Amino acid sequence: MTTTPTGPNPVAQLPPSYQGDRRVAADTSPPYGDYARFIIKVSSNVGSNLAVCQLAVTAGSHDCADGFGVMRSFLQRAGVDPAQVEFADGEGGDPNDRVTPQAVVALLRYLMTTPYAAQFLQALPILGVDGSLYDSCTSCAAKGNVFAKTGTALGADFVNGRWTMKAKSLGGYLQAGNGSFDVFFLVTNDAVVTNGLAVADGAETALRTGDDLASIAAILQQDAASG
C-alpha cells in the first residue's frame, strides 16, 4: 500500500485481518522551541544543519539547499541586509561562512521585538550558569546576567605544528541596570593561541579564547548595569 508520509492514515485500505485496535507505540515531538533551545544552549551543530533542511520543508521542498532561500526572506523581514551574510551550512563551520557584526547586531535587536523574545533569551547560554558558558566567569559579578551564543572555528596548521583560531565569537544580550537588555557582539579572527597539534592543545586554544571573550562581556555587562 502506498500513501503520503504526512497525510491521513488510509485505514480503509488495510486488509480485513488488521483490527486496528491496539497501538504499538506513539511519539509526540516537543514544540520546536524546546528543540531550538537544545541547539542553542549546547551548540548542537547537527541540529543547526538540520534546521536548514526543516526550513526547506516549510517551502515545500525536500532539498536542504532550498532552506537558504527561506532564511534570506526571514533576514529581509528582520531588517538584516542579506548581502552581509554568507552561509553554506547551518552551523557556521563551512570555510565560506561569513557574517558581519552589523548583521548580527541587527538580528539580535529584531529578535527582542518578537513574541518569542523571552523564550529566545532563555534559550541562550547564560554566563557562569549553563550551556556553553557554564564554566566561564563562574564567580564574577556578571554571572547570570549575560545571555549569549558562542561560536568557534578552529583550524590545524600542520606546517607550523599549531592550532589557529580562525574565528571565535560571542554575541547576545547584557542585563542592564534599568531592567532592559543591551545587545553586544564580540569576535576575534586568525588568532594563534597555542603551539602543538594534540587534541588537548586545540581544546585549550578554544577554551582560552572563549574565556577572554566572556571576561570582556562580563566587563561590558557591569558597565551597562551601572549606567
N, C-alpha and C positions, 0 to 999 in steps of 0.2 A: 504494500500500500504506500502511495506517495502523497505527502501533504506538505504544506509550508511549515517551516520551523517556528514561525511566530503566529500562525493563525489558530483558530479554534480546533480542538481535537475532534475529528470526524468519527465519533463513536459508532455512528450508524453503519459505517463500512467495515466494522470489525466482525470477525466470524462469530457465529452463534455460540460457539464454545466459550467465548470470552464473557464472563459475568460482569466484570467492571465494578464489583462491589468492595474490592479490597485494594487500598493504596499501599504500594510497597515503600515509597519514600516521597518526601516533598522537601523542597528547599526554597526559601524566600530570600532573595537578595536584600541586603541592607540598603537604606537610602544612599544615593550617590554621595551625599555629603559626608557620610561615615567613611566611605571608600576614599574620597579625596583627602580626608583628614589623615588617614594612614599614609597616603602617598607623600603628603607634605611634611608630616611630623618626622618621618624617618628617612626621607629622601629615597623612596622606592622608585628606582629607575625603570623597572619592569612596568610598574603601574603608570608611570608618566608616559612611556611609549605606547602602552595600551590605550591611554586616554585619547591619543590622536586617532586611533582606529575607531574608538567609540564616537568621536566627532564625525568621522566619515559615515558611520551608520545613521546619524541624525540627518545626513544629507541624502540618505537612500543608497549609499554606496558600500561595497564590500572591499574597496581598495583603500587601504590606510592612508595613502598619499592624499586622498581627497579630503582628509581631515584638516589639512593645512589651509584649504580654502575657507572652511568654516572658521578656523582660527583667525584668518585675515579679516573676515567680516566682523567678528567679535571685536578685534582690535580697533577697527574703524568706528564701531559704535561706542567704544570706550574712550575715543578721542586720542588713541595712540597711532602715530604715524607708522604704517606697516613697513615703510622703507627703512626704518630704524631697527627692524627685527629680521634676522635671518635664522631659520631653523630647518634642519634636515631630519630631526627626530624630536621626540617629546622630552627627553631627559636633559638635553643641552650638552651632550657629550660628543657630538659629531664635530670634527675639525672645522667645519664650515659654519657652525652655530655662532651667531653674534647678536648682541643686543646692546643698545646704548643706555647709559644711566638715565637719560631723559625719558626714554620709553618705559623703563622700569618704574620710575617715579610717577609718571602719568598713569600707569596701570594701577599702581598701589593706591593712588588718590581716588581713582574711579571706583575701585572695589569697596572703599569705605562709604560710598554713596548708595550701594546696592542693598536690597533687603537681607542679603546673607552676609553683611559686613561682620556682624558679631561672630557668626559661625566660622567665617574665614579667619578672623583674628585668633580664635582659639585653636584653629587647625594648625597654625604656625608653631614651630618650635619656640619655647619660652626660655629665655636666658636663665641658666642655672637650675631649670626645673624639669624639662622633658625634651623629647625629640633629639635632634642632632645638636642641640645646645645644652643638653642636660648637665654636662660636666664642664661647662665654661662659666667662669665668674660665679662660682657657687657660693661665695661668701661676700661678694661685693654688694654695695648699696643698690645697684641696679637690678639685682636678682629678681626675677618675676615681673619686670617692667619693660622688657624688650621682647617683642614678638617678631621673629624674623626667619626667613628662609636662607639656608646655606647653599652654596654652590661650589663645586670643586672640579677642576680639570688638571689632573696631574699626569706628567709625561716623563718617560725614562730617556735620559741622554746617555746612550751606550758609548759614545766616543769619549766622553769625559768621565764616565762612571759616576753619574749623579742623577738625582731627581730634580726636575724643574716644575715649578708651579705655574702652569700656563695661565690659569685663572683661578682666583679664589674670591668669592663674593659673599656678602651678607646684606640682605635688604628686607625692610619691613617697617615696623612702627615702634615709636618710643612713647611710653606713657608720660604725658606732660603734667605739670603741676595743677592745671585747671581741669583735669579730667579728660582732656582731649588727647589726640594722638598725633605726633609729628612723623612724617614719612622720612625715611633715610635709605640710602643705598651706598655701600662701600664695595670697592673691587680693587684687586691688585692683579697685575698681569706680568708674566715672564719673570718670576722671582726665583732665583736659585737659592734654596734654603739649606740644603744639606748635601753632603757627599755620601757615596755608597749607593749600591743598587739593590740591597736587600729589601724585602717587603717591609720590614720594620722601619727602614730608613724612609721609605715612601710614606708610611703611616705617620712617622714623626714629622715629616715635612708638612703634611696636611693639617695635623693637629696644631703644630706651632703657628702656622699662618692663620688658621681659624681662631685660635686663642687671641692672636693680635687684633684681628678684626672685632672679635667680641669685646675686647677691652676698650677699643675705640668707641664701639656702640654704647658701652656702659658709661663712658665719659659724656657722650652726647646726651644720653638719657638723663643723667644727673643735671646737666646744664638745662635741658628742657624742663625738668621738674622744678628747678629753682627759679625759672623765669616766669 
